[in-house]
């Protein structure tokens, strides 16, 4: 059970939005997959050039396999970095907590609800 309490209605039924974590994870995965694919494509070209000794099939399979593996590893690395950044954003910048009773959004260091003017 979470120890956070809604500063608006004092309910302990609190949920997390995690918008930063979700968004940064998707952006990081996309950027990482693109970067990994680009790097793997360059490596696959070099490997295909050197692998031509093994024949055209070996060069083709090596190039395709290298590009796919590079994209997957890059995507996983980017997603991990994005999730870490998103957690920091959720904890330090965004109102990450939401009261399940009154729908008030707040951060853990909120002492009182904001006045709406």
C-alpha positions in Angstrom: 0.0 0.0 0.0 1.3 3.4 -0.9 1.9 5.9 1.9 0.9 9.0 -0.2 -2.2 10.8 0.7 -4.3 13.1 -1.4 -3.7 16.7 -0.3 -7.2 17.6 -1.5 -9.5 15.0 0.1 -6.9 13.1 2.3 -7.8 9.8 0.6 -5.1 7.1 0.6 -6.5 5.6 -2.7 -3.8 7.0 -5.0 -2.8 5.9 -8.5 0.2 6.9 -10.7 -0.1 8.4 -14.1 3.5 7.6 -15.3 3.0 9.8 -18.4 6.7 10.7 -18.5 7.8 7.1 -18.2 5.5 5.9 -20.9 6.3 8.7 -23.4 10.0 8.8 -22.9 10.1 5.0 -23.1 8.4 5.0 -26.5 10.6 7.9 -27.8 13.7 6.2 -26.5 12.8 2.9 -28.0 12.1 4.5 -31.4 15.3 6.5 -31.4 17.3 3.5 -30.2 15.9 1.2 -32.8 16.7 3.8 -35.5 20.2 4.3 -34.2 20.8 0.6 -33.8 19.4 -0.1 -37.3 21.6 2.6 -38.8 24.7 1.3 -37.1 23.9 -2.3 -37.9 23.3 -1.4 -41.6 26.7 0.2 -41.8 28.2 -2.9 -40.1 26.2 -5.2 -42.4 27.6 -3.5 -45.5 31.1 -4.0 -44.2 30.3 -7.6 -43.2 28.7 -8.3 -46.6 31.8 -6.9 -48.3 34.1 -9.1 -46.3 31.6 -12.0 -46.3 31.4 -12.2 -50.0 34.1 -14.9 -49.7 31.5 -17.2 -48.2 29.2 -16.5 -51.1 26.2 -14.3 -51.8 23.9 -16.2 -49.5 26.2 -15.8 -46.5 26.7 -12.1 -47.2 22.9 -11.5 -47.5 21.9 -13.4 -44.4 24.7 -11.8 -42.4 23.7 -8.4 -43.5 20.0 -8.8 -42.7 20.6 -10.6 -39.4 23.0 -7.8 -38.3 20.6 -5.1 -39.2 17.7 -6.8 -37.3 19.8 -7.6 -34.2 21.2 -4.0 -34.2 17.7 -2.5 -34.3 16.4 -4.8 -31.5 19.4 -4.1 -29.3 19.2 -0.4 -30.0 15.5 -0.3 -29.3 15.9 -2.1 -26.0 18.8 0.2 -24.9 16.8 3.3 -26.0 13.7 2.2 -24.2 15.7 1.5 -21.0 17.2 5.0 -21.1 13.8 6.5 -21.9 12.2 4.8 -19.0 14.9 6.1 -16.6 14.5 9.6 -17.9 10.7 9.3 -17.7 10.9 8.2 -14.1 12.9 11.3 -13.3 10.4 13.5 -15.1 7.5 11.8 -13.3 9.1 12.2 -9.9 10.5 15.7 -10.2 8.5 17.6 -12.8 5.1 16.2 -13.5 2.1 15.7 -11.1 2.4 12.0 -11.3 0.0 11.0 -8.6 -3.8 10.9 -9.0 -6.4 10.5 -6.3 -8.8 7.7 -7.2 -11.6 9.3 -5.1 -11.6 13.0 -6.2 -9.4 12.8 -9.4 -7.0 15.4 -8.1 -3.5 15.2 -9.6 -0.4 16.1 -7.5 3.2 15.4 -6.9 4.6 13.8 -3.7 5.9 17.2 -2.4 2.5 18.9 -2.7 1.2 20.2 0.6 -2.1 21.7 -0.5 -4.2 21.9 -3.6 -3.5 24.7 -6.1 -6.0 27.6 -6.1 -7.8 27.7 -9.4 -8.4 31.3 -10.4 
